[in-house]
Each structure stands twice: as structure tokens, then as C-alpha cells.
Amino acid sequence: MSAVVGERQPRPSTQKKRRLIPPVYLLLTLLAMGLLHWLLPVARVVTAPYTYVGVMLLLAGICVTSTAARAFAKAGTSVVPFEQSTTLVTDGLYRYTRNPMYLGLVTIALGVWLLLGSLSALAPVVAFIGIIEFHFIRAEERFLGAIFGASYISYKQRVRRWV
């Protein structure tokens, strides 16, 4: 059972809709990583057998993201950023991080980077983290604060943004 905190308030009208959602940014990141790794390799900084740690990170990222998304589905609220949130989910993985879906996506990207092992493939991961942090997380925090008010502020004080 999901913990429901606070009542829903009207959606802020000043919020712009984003056309690309984070999984699309992840796919673009993975494509850029592969292209840079094969077309413009800079330095191989991770070699086998250490690259295989990437498989564990990749699988962990998939598990974290899907578990967090299922919690939203169970609570009956949208996983799509900036759509009307009806419930503030604060249990499960959300007790430890306010953004487990984003954390999972970043973990997937880091896992793929370890599998590739080249320094050039790391640049898109850094860009992806910046996009998630500045174009999604921070804006969503304002959005959720406007919807859930004091309940969300209290949640932010108890739970870290990433880990």
C-alpha cells in the first residue's frame, strides 16, 4: 500500500510541458555513448573483467526503475513528468530517495559505460545526469511543492534527492 501524503491542489499553470521524457533522453545517451566509443575512442579506462560490473549495474538500474514505476502505477498516479500528480508516493524505494526512477536510469547509463569502458563514452552520461538534474528533478520539485505544499516540503526534508 502506498503512503498518501497531502491533498492534491490545482496544477500550476506556468509549468511548460516537455516533449521528450527521461527514457528518451536515456536512449539518446546510450546511442551517443556507443557512437563515441566506436567512432571516437579516447582511452580505455575500464577493462575486462571489471567491465562486467556494468552488467550488474545495468540490471540493478532496470530493477530500481521498474520497481519505482510500479509504485506509481499502484498509487494511481502518472509516471510521466509534469503530468497531474494525484498522490505523493513516499514508501518503498521512495523512503530512501525522492527520485528512484531517475536514479535507476542513471545507473543503467553507468552500467553501459562500464561495459564499454572508454573515456569518450562517459561524456554523454555526464550530460544525461545534468539534463535529469536541471531539466527534470529541480522543476519537478517546484511542481510537486505547488501541488502538495507542506506535505512535500516535509518529505524533502526527510528524504534525499538522489541517495
Summary of the structure (lengths in Angstrom):
residues: 163
radius of gyration: 17.2
end to end distance: 22.4
largest distance: 52.5
contacts: 492
relative contact order: 0.22
helix: 64%
strand: 2%
